[in-house]
Amino acid sequence: MKNITLNDGNKMPQLGLGVWQSDNGSEVINAIHWALDAGYRHVDTARIYKNEEGVGEALKSAATPRDQVFLTTKIWNDDIRQGRAAAALDESLDRLQTDYVDLLLLHWPVDGYEAAWEALEQAREAGKVKSIGLSNFMPEHLNDILKSGSVVPAVNQIEYHPYLHQQDVADACAAQNIALTAWSPLMQGHFKDESLFSEIGEQHGKSAAQVVLRWDLQRGVITIPKSVHEGRIKENFDVFDFELSSDEMEKINALNKEHRFGPDPRDFDF
């Protein structure tokens, strides 16, 4: 497992478990326990996923100590709009049964994000958060944060996969040494529609999904595949014993068509 050193000096495991659409309770608890047993040390949740209680219970009951797990959560849009970022963080900490999170993100660029960013800076100063960052922020939104804030975001989490590179966002983040995290790295299951991944996988004795995740890692992107199945959780982590050739990387790079499976951060209504 490789760690990415963020621009604030904190280290973030490059591969983590995403828990979007994982049911609160035994489903998310089991998924996290399986992941930690497999070697994961990074869990990504959010208030809107409605499973922070389960995540907190999983970490509390796990054999792996809390301080060895990098935990991310996010401030939801309604709380950003209503100026409730500080209160929302306290509520998340209660649900997660912890007194800090390793990374706190603003989930989407909705009205009020500059003021919410100030609240995140204050939470970081108070020790409730180790690193602060953004999710789904486009270059123009990022510029607003850089102008109004005093802390450069450590991370920007965006939809990112072989069909969607968002190079403008990647370049804007690279200019400020902001790490990229990929959500929906497996294209919400559509990786199965692309034969190239399985063809490359056959050359390495790996699955199509493992090829896609390996592509992320070799591009230096943090990635958080979601699964609630023990076998897939283990498979998604088993990507550190092979490497894609430069030719294979280029073939995958060439698949980019700027196609989104999720909402457009410049045009959404939630």
C-alpha positions in Angstrom: 0.0 0.0 0.0 1.4 3.4 -1.0 0.6 6.5 0.9 0.2 9.9 -0.8 1.8 12.7 1.1 -0.7 15.6 1.0 0.2 19.3 0.8 -0.3 19.7 4.5 2.2 16.9 5.3 -0.4 14.3 6.3 -0.3 10.9 4.6 -3.3 9.3 2.9 -3.5 5.7 1.8 -3.8 5.6 -2.0 -6.4 2.9 -2.0 -9.5 3.0 0.2 -13.0 1.5 0.7 -15.9 3.7 -0.4 -19.2 3.0 1.3 -21.6 4.9 -0.9 -24.9 3.0 -1.1 -23.8 0.6 1.7 -26.6 0.0 4.1 -26.2 1.3 7.6 -25.7 -1.6 10.0 -24.4 -5.0 9.3 -23.7 -4.5 5.6 -21.3 -1.5 6.1 -19.9 -3.0 9.3 -19.0 -6.3 7.6 -17.6 -4.5 4.6 -15.3 -2.4 6.7 -14.2 -5.4 8.8 -13.4 -7.4 5.7 -11.5 -4.4 4.2 -9.4 -3.9 7.3 -8.6 -7.6 7.5 -7.5 -7.5 3.8 -5.1 -4.6 4.5 -7.1 -1.4 3.8 -6.4 1.5 6.1 -8.7 4.1 4.5 -12.5 4.4 4.6 -14.5 7.1 2.8 -18.1 8.0 3.9 -20.4 11.0 4.0 -23.3 12.3 5.9 -25.6 11.9 2.9 -24.7 8.2 2.7 -26.7 7.7 5.9 -24.2 5.1 7.2 -21.9 7.1 9.5 -23.3 5.3 12.5 -22.4 1.9 11.0 -19.0 3.2 10.0 -18.4 4.3 13.5 -19.5 1.0 15.0 -17.3 -0.9 12.5 -14.2 1.1 13.5 -15.0 0.8 17.2 -15.3 -2.9 17.0 -12.5 -3.6 14.5 -9.2 -5.2 15.5 -7.4 -2.3 13.7 -6.9 0.7 16.0 -8.7 3.9 15.0 -5.5 5.8 14.7 -4.3 3.4 12.0 -7.4 4.1 9.8 -7.7 7.2 7.5 -11.3 8.3 7.8 -13.0 10.7 5.4 -16.4 12.2 5.7 -18.2 15.1 4.0 -20.4 18.1 4.6 -23.7 17.8 2.7 -25.1 20.5 0.5 -28.0 21.5 2.8 -25.6 22.1 5.6 -23.3 24.2 3.4 -26.3 26.3 2.2 -27.6 26.8 5.7 -24.2 27.8 7.2 -24.2 24.6 9.3 -20.8 23.2 8.4 -19.4 23.4 12.0 -22.5 21.9 13.5 -22.7 19.2 10.8 -19.2 18.2 11.5 -20.0 17.8 15.2 -23.0 15.7 14.3 -20.9 13.5 12.0 -18.3 13.0 14.8 -21.0 11.9 17.1 -22.3 9.4 14.6 -18.8 8.1 13.8 -18.0 7.8 17.5 -14.7 9.6 17.1 -13.3 13.0 18.1 -11.6 13.7 14.8 -11.7 12.7 11.1 -8.6 12.5 9.0 -10.2 14.3 6.1 -13.3 16.5 5.8 -14.6 17.5 2.4 -17.3 19.9 1.1 -19.4 17.5 -0.9 -20.5 19.7 -3.8 -20.0 23.4 -4.8 -23.3 24.8 -3.7 -24.1 28.4 -2.5 -22.2 29.2 0.7 -19.1 27.1 0.0 -16.7 30.0 0.8 -18.1 30.4 4.3 -18.2 26.6 4.8 -14.5 26.5 3.8 -13.8 29.0 6.6 -15.6 26.7 9.0 -13.4 23.7 7.9 -10.3 25.8 8.4 -11.5 26.5 12.0 -12.2 22.8 12.6 -8.7 21.9 11.4 -7.3 24.5 13.8 -9.4 23.1 16.6 -8.0 19.5 16.0 -11.4 18.1 14.9 -10.0 17.5 11.4 -6.5 16.7 10.3 -6.9 17.6 6.6 -9.6 19.5 4.7 -10.6 19.4 1.1 -13.2 19.5 -1.6 -15.4 17.2 -3.6 -16.7 17.8 -7.2 -15.1 21.3 -7.3 -14.3 22.5 -10.8 -11.4 25.0 -11.5 -13.6 28.1 -11.1 -14.9 26.8 -7.7 -11.4 26.0 -6.6 -10.2 29.5 -7.6 -12.9 30.9 -5.3 -11.6 28.9 -2.4 -8.0 29.8 -3.1 -9.0 33.5 -3.1 -11.2 33.5 0.0 -9.5 30.9 2.2 -6.1 30.8 3.9 -5.6 27.0 3.6 -5.0 25.3 0.3 -7.3 22.2 0.0 -5.4 19.0 0.5 -7.7 16.9 -1.7 -10.3 17.2 -4.5 -12.5 14.2 -4.9 -14.0 13.9 -8.4 -15.6 11.4 -10.7 -12.6 9.9 -12.4 -12.1 6.8 -14.6 -10.9 5.8 -18.0 -13.9 7.4 -19.7 -13.6 10.7 -17.7 -10.2 12.3 -17.0 -11.4 15.8 -16.3 -7.9 17.1 -17.3 -8.8 20.7 -16.6 -9.6 19.8 -12.9 -6.5 17.6 -12.7 -4.3 20.4 -14.0 -5.8 23.0 -11.6 -5.2 20.7 -8.7 -1.7 19.8 -9.7 -0.8 23.5 -9.9 -1.6 23.7 -6.1 -0.3 20.3 -5.2 -3.9 19.2 -4.4 -4.3 15.4 -4.5 -7.0 13.9 -6.7 -9.3 11.2 -5.4 -11.4 9.2 -7.8 -15.0 8.4 -7.0 -16.8 5.8 -9.1 -13.4 4.5 -10.3 -15.0 1.4 -11.7 -17.4 3.4 -13.8 -20.4 2.3 -11.7 -19.9 -1.2 -13.2 -19.6 -0.1 -16.8 -15.9 -1.2 -16.9 -17.5 -4.6 -17.8 -18.6 -3.1 -21.1 -15.0 -2.4 -22.2 -13.2 -5.5 -23.5 -9.7 -3.8 -23.3 -9.6 -4.2 -19.5 -10.2 -7.9 -19.6 -7.7 -8.4 -22.5 -5.0 -6.6 -20.5 -6.0 -8.4 -17.4 -5.4 -11.8 -19.1 -1.8 -10.8 -19.7 -1.3 -10.3 -15.9 -3.6 -12.9 -14.5 -5.8 -10.1 -13.1 -9.5 -9.1 -13.5 -10.8 -6.2 -15.6 -11.6 -4.3 -12.3 -8.1 -4.8 -11.0 -6.7 -3.4 -14.3 -8.8 -0.2 -13.9 -7.8 0.3 -10.3 -4.1 -0.3 -11.2 -4.4 2.4 -13.9 -5.6 4.8 -11.3 -2.7 4.0 -9.0 -0.1 4.4 -11.7 -1.6 7.8 -12.6 -1.0 8.8 -9.0 -4.7 9.1 -8.2 -6.2 8.1 -4.8 -9.0 5.6 -5.5 -11.9 4.4 -3.3 -13.8 1.5 -5.0 -17.0 0.5 -3.2 -18.1 -3.0 -2.5 -20.0 -4.9 0.2 -18.9 -8.3 -1.0 -15.9 -9.9 0.8 -14.4 -11.4 -2.4 -14.6 -8.2 -4.4 -13.2 -6.2 -1.5 -10.2 -8.5 -1.3 -9.8 -8.5 -5.1 -9.9 -4.7 -5.3 -7.0 -4.5 -2.8 -4.9 -7.2 -4.7 -3.5 -4.7 -7.1 0.0 -4.1 -5.7 1.8 -7.1 -7.2 1.7 -6.1 -10.9 2.3 -3.1 -13.1 0.8 -2.0 -16.4 3.2 -1.3 -19.2 3.5 2.1 -20.8 1.8 0.7 -23.9 -1.1 -0.7 -21.8 -1.4 2.6 -19.9 -1.6 4.5 -23.2 -4.3 2.2 -24.6 -6.4 2.8 -21.5 -5.7 6.6 -21.6 -7.0 6.7 -25.2 -10.5 5.5 -24.0 -11.2 8.9 -22.5 -14.3 10.5 -23.9 -15.2 12.8 -21.0 -18.3 10.7 -20.3 -19.9 11.1 -16.9 -21.9 8.4 -15.1 -22.7 10.8 -12.2 -24.0 14.4 -11.9 -22.2 17.3 -13.6 -20.8 19.7 -10.9 -21.7 22.6 -13.2 -25.3 21.5 -13.6 -27.0 19.7 -10.8 -30.2 20.3 -8.7 -29.7 18.9 -5.2 
